[in-house]
Amino acid sequence: SQDIFADAGLADDTLPADRLRSLYDDVRAKDIATSVTTASLSNNSIYINDIYGNLFLAAVASNNETMSFQIAQRMLLSAAGTAVTKNQLRESLSKPRSRKLLREIQDLAEDKLSAERVYSDLVLDSDDAPLTQQQAVIERLDRDIVAKTNILLSLEDDLSAQLTAVDAPISTLQNELGDHIAQIGYLSFRGRIYAVVLTGKQVMTIELEGRVKDLKVLSDRVRSSIALSGGTETLPPFDAQASHDLYNQLFPKDIKNALSGITTLEIIPSSVLDDIPFSLLQTDAAQNEFLIDRMAVSMAPKFGVKRTAPRRKNGRSALTMIGVSGDFDVIAPLNVSSSASQSMFADGGVRSLAALPGTKNEISEIAKALDTEQATLLSGEDSTEAEFRRLRIDDVDIFAFATHAVMADEFEGLDEPALVFNRASVSEGSDNDGLLTSSEITKLSLNADWVILSACNTAAPNEVGSASFEGLTRAFLYAGADSLLVSHWPVRDDAAAFLTVNTVRYSQDGLSKAEALQKAIMDIRQNKDIPNSEHPAIWAPFVLIGNG
């Protein structure tokens, strides 16, 4: 990192392009060498990000747009983007045995990460025995990873080359975007914030006015004005001024010009403003116009997400669907053994969640919108985790979960996000405890076009303090989902049903997923039958992430 500072010549804005490329390739090679061992392709360590950050500043100071973009790609590779990259790497292997082996290695890496979290929790424990046992678990996982990786490397001689090829050339990414799609990533480093813009015609990096803390103040104001706190009559006034100021800071004149003619904008998730749907940024206060009125808005897990048509397996002409509704009371058996489970399912815990009677009709309407008879809908007493796990899911096109979602630490004893199933038939010792957690989702094998999470806070992180899209979203992308419809805050039942059903309906009419969500949002804002439908708290919670 110090060498980069010394070589960058930031004082006089000079750095030879070949020297910058050499530094980047060196750092990238070290990053890849680490990634091959765990098959994680993750560069989340503070050390690596600091080095990439200094390289980025050097590239920006040297006006090297190509290098600036390539380094930004690495810095903006979020947990959701990493999950997609892992999926792409599996699909890139031609040998079935190699694909299966790589999935096993990646799953072991997931297990190791979970084991390391447990180990960290045990460090403060005065008893050394559990710590020693957990260390043995981690070491066993390490040995398994190394052994399977060695086998994989013997099967795939060019695996390292495939890893380094993950970052496609800019020209390839631009061809995929075409003339009407743009991608923007907002990157922060040393308190400064940069917009990295990619369109079919240009790539640009712009340092924004203001600092990260200034944007945070505005985003907090917007979030506080869309907080649902007590029903339809208690919505606070929307802070249109903060929303408009935020728009002007994030979209200076040069970016607005670059977006001329763009009909779909894809935002790359980052730690900057990842809890604010860009659709609610107010572009024209006088006309009450929002960004969603000008273009469809979605989230792309990383730059250059491959755009594919809806999949049809085995020559089928009709889509298949599995739907799960939350039209049941959450019931806790009295024979749970662990103290964590007893706390989680005690009065005031998960069992305090009310039934969602309208969700049965919601998943039924989604199935009708798909015009398919190949839909399996679980509702009432059938909405159990055990019943879901009995289904064949690796060939299903669309999943719709219209049930409660709970966030990490929302209840005592719950350390990761989860979807809530009916617990009426749960027995002690069963893995099917009625909570499909993010770690359990990563063990699924999916090949789905869409996963619709019509529930509250499904864009929430895996743990308190983490970035959005690292919980249920990241888990489903890792498991093989192509795209997801998720929410940023608690969603009222009537609004959730309207938005999800109409988004699916419009997508079946030929619109892209992002355009379908845009049309559904514009419709609900004009719908007088839904109370307060003009308020962003009602129409803006859902975002699309993935292949839009």
WOMOGI-V45702 format. One record per residue. N is the residue number from 1. PHI is phi in radians with two decimals (NA if undefined). D_CENTER is the distance of its C-alpha to the mean C-alpha in whole Angstrom. Layout:
n->(N N)
phi->(PHI PHI)
d_center->(D_CENTER D_CENTER)
This chain:
n->(1 2 3 4 5 6 7 8 9 10 11 12 13 14 15 16 17 18 19 20 21 22 23 24 25 26 27 28 29 30 31 32 33 34 35 36 37 38 39 40 41 42 43 44 45 46 47 48 49 50 51 52 53 54 55 56 57 58 59 60 61 62 63 64 65 66 67 68 69 70 71 72 73 74 75 76 77 78 79 80 81 82 83 84 85 86 87 88 89 90 91 92 93 94 95 96 97 98 99 100 101 102 103 104 105 106 107 108 109 110 111 112 113 114 115 116 117 118 119 120 121 122 123 124 125 126 127 128 129 130 131 132 133 134 135 136 137 138 139 140 141 142 143 144 145 146 147 148 149 150 151 152 153 154 155 156 157 158 159 160 161 162 163 164 165 166 167 168 169 170 171 172 173 174 175 176 177 178 179 180 181 182 183 184 185 186 187 188 189 190 191 192 193 194 195 196 197 198 199 200 201 202 203 204 205 206 207 208 209 210 211 212 213 214 215 216 217 218 219 220 221 222 223 224 225 226 227 228 229 230 231 232 233 234 235 236 237 238 239 240 241 242 243 244 245 246 247 248 249 250 251 252 253 254 255 256 257 258 259 260 261 262 263 264 265 266 267 268 269 270 271 272 273 274 275 276 277 278 279 280 281 282 283 284 285 286 287 288 289 290 291 292 293 294 295 296 297 298 299 300 301 302 303 304 305 306 307 308 309 310 311 312 313 314 315 316 317 318 319 320 321 322 323 324 325 326 327 328 329 330 331 332 333 334 335 336 337 338 339 340 341 342 343 344 345 346 347 348 349 350 351 352 353 354 355 356 357 358 359 360 361 362 363 364 365 366 367 368 369 370 371 372 373 374 375 376 377 378 379 380 381 382 383 384 385 386 387 388 389 390 391 392 393 394 395 396 397 398 399 400 401 402 403 404 405 406 407 408 409 410 411 412 413 414 415 416 417 418 419 420 421 422 423 424 425 426 427 428 429 430 431 432 433 434 435 436 437 438 439 440 441 442 443 444 445 446 447 448 449 450 451 452 453 454 455 456 457 458 459 460 461 462 463 464 465 466 467 468 469 470 471 472 473 474 475 476 477 478 479 480 481 482 483 484 485 486 487 488 489 490 491 492 493 494 495 496 497 498 499 500 501 502 503 504 505 506 507 508 509 510 511 512 513 514 515 516 517 518 519 520 521 522 523 524 525 526 527 528 529 530 531 532 533 534 535 536 537 538 539 540 541 542 543 544 545 546 547 548)
phi->(NA -1.15 -1.06 -1.12 -1.02 -1.16 -1.41 -1.15 1.07 -1.10 -1.08 -2.00 1.01 -2.14 -2.77 -0.98 -1.04 -1.21 -1.21 -1.09 -1.10 -1.08 -1.11 -1.10 -1.07 -1.15 -1.14 -1.08 -1.11 -1.20 -1.11 -1.15 -1.01 -1.23 -1.17 -1.06 -1.13 -1.81 0.93 -1.73 0.88 -1.84 -2.12 -1.45 -1.15 -1.04 -1.08 -1.10 -1.10 -1.13 -1.14 -1.04 -1.07 -1.16 -1.09 -1.08 -1.05 -1.12 -1.15 -1.12 -1.10 -1.59 1.01 -1.70 -1.11 -1.11 -1.19 -1.00 -1.17 -1.11 -1.22 -1.06 -0.94 -1.20 -1.21 -1.66 -1.36 -1.40 -1.06 -1.16 -1.14 -1.11 -1.09 -1.14 -1.07 -1.06 -1.11 -1.09 -1.13 -1.05 -1.20 -1.33 -1.44 -1.42 -1.52 -0.95 -1.12 -1.16 -1.09 -1.12 -1.18 -1.14 -1.08 -1.10 -1.13 -1.12 -1.14 -1.11 -1.12 -1.10 -1.07 -1.12 -1.05 -1.12 -1.12 -1.19 -1.13 -1.08 -1.03 -1.07 -1.18 -1.41 -1.02 -1.43 -1.35 -1.32 -1.53 -1.37 -1.05 -1.08 -1.13 -1.14 -1.10 -1.21 -1.09 -1.14 -1.08 -1.12 -1.15 -1.15 -1.10 -1.03 -1.12 -1.11 -1.10 -1.10 -1.10 -1.23 -1.12 -1.09 -1.14 -1.08 -1.11 -1.28 -1.49 -2.13 -1.10 -1.80 -1.04 -1.06 -1.14 -1.17 -1.10 -1.25 -1.54 -1.05 -1.45 -1.23 -1.00 -1.01 -1.06 -1.13 -1.09 -1.17 -1.11 -1.18 -1.26 1.28 -1.57 -2.14 -2.10 -2.25 -2.17 -2.34 -2.06 -1.86 -2.04 -2.00 -2.74 0.93 1.43 -1.58 -2.30 -2.17 -1.79 -1.91 -1.98 -2.24 -2.18 -1.18 -2.02 -2.67 -2.27 -2.59 -2.17 -2.25 -1.42 -1.42 -1.25 1.46 -2.04 -0.99 -1.09 -1.17 -1.14 -1.12 -1.07 -1.15 -1.15 -1.13 -1.12 -1.12 -1.06 -1.18 -1.58 -2.15 -1.41 -1.37 -2.15 -3.09 1.88 -1.24 -1.56 -1.96 -1.17 -1.28 -1.07 -1.23 -1.43 -1.14 -1.16 -1.11 -1.11 -1.20 -1.10 -1.13 -1.04 -1.15 -1.27 -1.41 -2.22 -1.14 -0.97 -1.09 -1.26 -1.01 -1.13 -1.13 -1.57 -1.07 1.51 -1.40 -1.90 -2.37 -1.96 -1.96 -1.70 -1.49 -1.06 -2.71 -1.26 -1.59 1.02 -1.39 -1.89 -2.08 -1.16 -1.15 -1.05 -1.62 -1.22 -1.47 -1.56 -2.54 -1.15 -1.09 -1.66 0.92 -1.74 -2.04 -1.02 -1.12 -1.31 -1.64 -2.80 -1.22 -2.25 -2.50 -1.95 -1.88 -0.98 -2.80 -1.10 1.41 -1.06 -1.13 -1.59 -2.23 -1.34 -0.91 -1.38 -2.26 -1.43 0.95 1.31 -1.17 -1.65 -1.88 -1.31 -1.93 -2.55 -2.16 -2.13 -2.25 -1.91 -1.84 -1.46 -2.62 -1.46 -1.32 -1.93 -1.89 -1.14 -1.47 -1.78 -1.21 -1.71 -1.38 -1.14 -1.09 -1.15 -1.08 -1.21 -1.12 -1.82 -1.31 -0.99 1.61 -1.65 -1.05 -1.23 -1.36 -1.21 -1.41 -1.12 -2.03 -1.07 -1.36 -1.31 -1.08 -1.20 -1.07 -1.21 -1.16 -1.20 -1.09 -1.08 -1.12 -1.09 -1.37 0.96 -2.24 -1.72 -1.70 -2.15 -1.87 -2.00 -1.78 -2.48 1.00 -1.24 -1.52 -1.43 -1.86 -1.11 -1.10 -1.16 -1.10 -1.23 -1.35 -1.42 -1.40 -2.01 -1.35 -2.16 -1.63 -1.41 -2.34 -1.98 -2.25 -1.90 -1.85 -2.52 -1.19 -2.07 -2.05 -1.57 -1.00 1.17 -1.14 -2.23 -1.05 1.63 -1.82 -1.86 -2.71 -1.13 -2.75 -1.65 -1.71 -1.90 -1.16 -1.85 -1.07 -1.90 -1.29 -2.08 -1.07 1.52 -1.41 -1.26 -1.51 -1.57 1.60 -2.14 -1.60 -1.43 -1.08 -1.20 -1.25 -1.11 -1.11 -1.50 -1.32 -2.07 -2.00 -2.51 -1.69 -1.27 -2.34 -2.18 -1.78 -1.88 -1.49 -2.60 -1.48 1.03 -1.35 -1.58 -1.16 -1.30 -1.28 -2.65 -1.02 1.67 -1.49 -1.36 -1.11 1.20 -1.79 -1.76 -1.09 -1.05 -1.07 -1.11 -1.20 -1.11 -1.10 -1.24 2.17 -1.28 -1.41 -2.74 -2.35 -1.94 -2.29 -2.11 -1.66 -2.73 -0.96 -1.97 -1.22 -0.97 -1.15 -1.22 -1.06 -1.11 -1.06 -1.21 -1.21 -1.09 -1.28 -1.09 -1.11 -1.07 -1.19 -1.14 -1.28 -1.47 1.94 -1.33 -1.16 -1.05 -1.13 -1.17 -1.14 -1.14 -1.01 -1.14 -1.11 -1.14 -1.12 -1.18 -1.16 -1.16 -1.74 -1.54 -1.33 -1.37 -1.84 -0.98 1.02 -1.15 -1.42 -1.44 -1.00 -1.08 -1.57 -1.71 -1.84 -1.19 -1.47 -2.31 -1.72 -2.28 2.16 -1.37 -1.45)
d_center->(30 33 35 32 33 37 36 34 37 35 38 40 37 38 36 37 34 35 35 32 31 32 31 27 28 30 27 24 27 27 23 23 26 24 21 23 24 21 19 16 16 15 17 16 19 21 24 22 20 23 25 22 23 27 26 24 27 30 28 28 31 33 31 30 27 26 26 24 21 21 21 18 16 17 16 13 11 8 7 4 8 10 9 9 13 14 14 16 18 19 20 22 24 27 29 27 28 26 23 24 25 22 20 22 22 18 18 21 19 17 20 21 18 19 23 23 21 24 26 25 26 29 30 32 33 37 37 37 37 34 32 35 33 30 31 32 29 27 30 30 26 27 30 28 26 29 31 28 27 31 31 28 30 33 32 30 32 30 26 26 27 24 22 23 23 19 19 21 24 23 25 23 20 22 24 21 20 24 25 23 20 19 16 16 14 16 17 19 22 25 24 24 21 21 20 19 20 20 22 24 27 26 24 25 24 25 25 25 27 27 25 22 24 25 22 20 24 23 19 21 24 21 19 23 24 21 22 23 25 28 28 28 31 30 27 28 29 26 26 27 28 25 23 26 26 22 22 25 24 21 23 26 29 28 25 26 28 26 24 27 27 23 22 18 16 13 11 10 8 10 12 14 14 10 11 13 13 15 17 19 20 24 25 29 30 34 32 29 27 23 21 20 24 24 21 18 15 11 8 8 6 10 13 15 13 16 17 18 20 20 21 24 25 29 30 29 29 27 24 23 21 21 21 21 22 23 26 28 29 27 30 30 33 36 36 33 34 31 31 28 28 31 29 26 28 31 32 29 26 24 27 28 25 27 27 25 28 26 24 26 27 23 22 26 26 22 24 27 25 24 28 28 30 28 26 26 25 25 27 29 30 29 25 25 23 26 26 23 23 27 25 24 21 20 22 20 19 17 16 16 16 18 19 18 15 16 14 16 19 19 22 25 24 20 18 15 13 15 16 19 22 26 27 31 32 30 33 33 32 29 26 25 25 23 20 17 15 12 14 16 14 13 17 17 17 16 17 15 15 13 12 13 12 15 15 15 12 9 7 9 9 11 14 16 15 12 9 7 3 6 7 8 4 5 8 9 7 10 12 13 11 11 9 8 10 9 11 11 15 17 18 22 23 24 22 19 21 23 19 18 21 22 19 19 23 23 21 24 26 25 22 19 16 15 19 19 17 19 22 21 20 24 26 25 26 29 29 32 32 29 29 28 26 27 25 21 20 21 20 17 14 12 10 9 6 8 12 13)
